Amino acid sequence: MARGCESPSPAEGARQLGEFLRHLSDIRGSSSHTVNAYRRDLEEYLGYVSTRDLEEGSREAVRSFLGELFRRGLARSTMSRKMSALRSFCRYRVREGFLASNPCDGMPSPRASRKNPMFLSLEEISALLDCPSGDGVLELRDTALWEVLYSSGLRVSELAGLNLADWDSSGQTIRVRGKGRKERIVPLGGKASGTLERYLRATERWPHARIGEPVFLSTRGTRLGVRGIQRRLDLRLRRSGIGKRISPHVLRHTFATHLLDSGADLRAIQEMLGHESLETTQRYTHVTLDRLLEVYDRTHPRAAKRRTD
């Protein structure tokens, strides 16, 4: 039987939210970005219900909130994210005995349309990686950033979080702490390993003391953050003549797409990317299929007739 009731007070709802966020951070190992996103979405729901004559833990409250999201004309991806946060929060409250049942059960959730991942062509990634640069520490660091990212498929947060102890130079692998603090071992190609080794040797003459054990350093000797990596990528794109602005995550997509194009096993790619579900990895098959059909239509002598029949 639930310890609470179906309509907790605003103060009680806020207290339960605090416990849920601590559970996400301490037990499930969610990132601060994820925890803050859940906080914003759930505080929005609690604030909405508090201004209306609704029982906070009821299906009517959830249905009314969902209707409000539709009325505001939010993107389906945004609505889906907010409902996912609310569903997870209510599931936690049922498990902890705060609610007798989950008011989100059976409630429709707007399905976000999934776009095919953006990626660079072989010519573009070669231009990015082979862009002429000097032998200074910063130039070596930046070259190592893109070589490691493209050779391993890391998330940018995983790249920024790498420590010296995570790299096995003899086995050419890196240990990665991914989502939910789950660890995985990812191979690193010879080219990326050599570039990384040259950069690390250069940091021995770094003008600032190395603070901690991060692999990639800022000019102050501290860990290079995600925003810093994005800024360095913007600069590299301009220098390499690639006329588009992309995030470091596109190099992760490029890694997976090029592996799949070359015949790599989908489950092996799933393991290297750290995806929990094979379904997440399978979206790369749509990219390669689209390209396959494009090549077919452009080159097969009967393709045009096939399309018009």
N, C-alpha and C positions, 0 to 999 in steps of 0.2 A: 504493500500500500504506500502511496506517495506520502512523503513527509510534508510536502507543501500542499498547495491547492491549485485548482485550474486557473485561478486568477490572482497571481501574486501581486503584491503592492509594487509600485515603481521602485522603491528602495530595495525590496527583495529581488526584483528582476535584475536590478543593477548589480546586486551582490552575486547572484548566480552567474551573471555575465562575467564578472571578474574571475570567478572560480573556473569557468569554462576557458577563458583566455589563458589562465595559468596552466590549465591542463594541456592546451595546445602547445604551449611553449616548453613546459617542463617534462611532460609525459610523451607527447607525440613528436616533440622535437621540431615543431614548425618554425620557420624563419620569422624574424621580426616583421618582415614585409607582409607575410601571410597573416600574422596575428593582428597587425594594425589594420589590414583590410577587413578582417572579420569584425574587429572592434567598430569600425566606421559603419559597416552595413547593419550590424545588430543594434547599435545605438540609434541608428535611423529608425529601425523597426520599433524599438521600445519607445522612442520619442513620438512616433506616429500614433501608436496605440494609446499613449498617455493623454493625448489631446482629444480622444474620441470615447464615446460610451461603449467600449468594447472590453470583453474579458481577454486579457493579454494572452492567456494560454489556450485560447479557443480557436476552432477552425474558422469561425467568423472573422476573427482578427487577422488571421493569415490571409484569408480570401480578400478581405478589404484592403490589406496592404498590397497584395498582388495586383488588385484592380487599380490602386493608386499608381503603381509603377507603370501600368499600361497607359493610364490617362496622361502621365507625364511624357509619354512618347520616348521612353528610354530604349536604348539599343537592346536587342534580345540577349546579347552576351552579358550586358550589365544586369539585366533582370535575372538571368540564369545564375549569375554569381551571387546576387543578393539572396535568392531563394536557396541556393546551396548552403550558404552560411547559416540561414535560419533553420534549415532542415537539420544541419549538423548540430546546432545549438540545442534544438528541441530533443534530438536523439540523446544527447548527453544528459539533459535534464530528466528524461524518462529513466535512463540507466541509473542516475543518482537518486531517484525517488522524488524529484521536485515536481514532476508532472506524472499523472496517471497514464496518459497516452500522448502520442506525438500528433499534434494538430496538423502537421505537414503531410502525414501519410495519405497517399492517394491524391495529393494536390498536384495539378499539372505544373510543370516547370517549363518556361519558355526555352526552346532549343536554340542555342546559338548556331548559326551557320558556320561551319568550319572551312576556312580558306586553306588552299594548298600552301605549304610552307614556301617562303621566298628563299632562293639560293643563288649563288654565283655560278657562272659557267666555268669550265676549265680554263678558258682564256682569261676570265676576270680574276679567278683566284691566283693564277700564275702571275698576273700583273701585280696583284697585291703583295704576294710573297716575295717576288723577285724585284720589287721596286728598289732601285739603288739607294743605299744608305751608308753611313760612315761606320767607323769602328769604335766610336765613343760608347760609353756605357748605356746612355739613353737609346741610341740607335740599335745597339745589340739587344737591349731589353724589348724594344718594340717589335723587332723582327722575331724574337723568341715568343712574344705574346701571340702573334698571328700563326706562327708555325705550330705551336702547341695547341691552340684552339682548333685549327683545321685538322690536325693530326689525331686529335683525341675526341672531338665532339663535346667538350665540356660546356656546361652552362657558364656564363660569365661570372656568376657568384662563386662557382666552384674554382674557376681559374684564379680569381682574386684571393680565394682562401687557401691556395696551395702553400704548404710549408716545405722547407728543405728536406725534412725527413720523409716526405711523401714521394720523393723521386728516387727510383732505383735505377741508377745509371748503368749498372751491369746488365740488368734484365730489360732495360728500356721500357719501364712501366711507371705509372704514377698511381698512387692511392688517392681516391677521391671521396670526400664526404659530401653526399648529395642530399636530396630532400629527405626530411625526417631523420637526418643524421645517419643515414645508411651509407655504408662504405662499399666501394667497388674498386677493382683493379682494372686500369685501362692501359692498353699498349700505347707506346709512343714510338713513332717511326724513327729511323736512323737520322733523317734530315732534321727533324724537330729536336731529337736528343742532342745532336751535335751543336745546333744553334743555342739550345738551352745551356749546354756546358760552356760554350764560349762566353755567353752572357754572365754566368755565375763566376767564371774565372775573372772576368773584368770587374766584378763588384769587390774583389779583394783590394782594388785601389780606389774604391768609392770614397769620395771626400767626406762623407758623413758616416758616423757609426751606424752599423746595421742594428735596428731595434727589433728584437724578437727574431723569429725564424721564417718570415714570409719569403717566398721565392721572388715575387715581383715587387720591386721597391719604387717608391716615389722619390723625388729629388731630395727629400728630407731624410731618406733612409727608413721610412715607415712603409707599411703595407700599401700598395697601390690599390685604390678602391675601384668599384664598378664604374663610377662616373669618370674617373681618370682614364680608365680603359676605353670608354666610349669616346672621350676627347682625342685620345691618341689614334683611334681608328678613323675618326673624321679627318685628321691630318693625313694619315696614310692614304686614304681614299683620294684626297685631292692630289697628293704627290704622284699616285700611280695612274691618274687620269681616268679613274672609274667614275662615270657621271651619275652616281646615285648615292644617297645617304642611307646607310644600313646600320643596324645594331649588331653588336658582337654575336647575338643569337643566330644571325643569318649564317655565320660560319659554322655553327652547330648543324643547321639545316643542310648546309653545303656538304659537310662531312658525311652525313647520313645518305644524302641523295647520291653522291658520287660512289659511295660504297655499294649501294643498291644497284646503281647503273653498271657496276663492274662485276655483279653476280654474287655479292656477299649475302650470307644467310640472314633472313629477317630477324631471327631470334638472337643471332650474334650481335646484330646492330642494336636490338633492344637492350641487351646486357651492357654494351658499351655506353649507350646513352643513359642508362639508369632508369628506364621506363618501367613502371610497375605492370602496366597492361600492354599486351602486344597490339591492341587496337590503336594505341597512341602512336606506335611505330608504323603501323600499316598506312598511315596517311601519306607516307613517302612513296608508297606504291602508286598512288594516284598521280603524283608528279611524274614518275617515270613512265606511266601508261600514257599520260597526255603527250609526253615528248615522243613516245613510240608511235602514237597515232599521227602526230605531226610529221614525223619523218616518213611514215608510210604514205600519207597523202601527198607529200611533196615528191616522192621518188618512185612509187609504184605506178606502172603504166596504166593499170586498171582502177586506180584509187578514185579518180574523179567520177567514173561511172558508178563505182560502189556507193559513193555518197549521194548520187542523184536518183538511184533506183528506188 
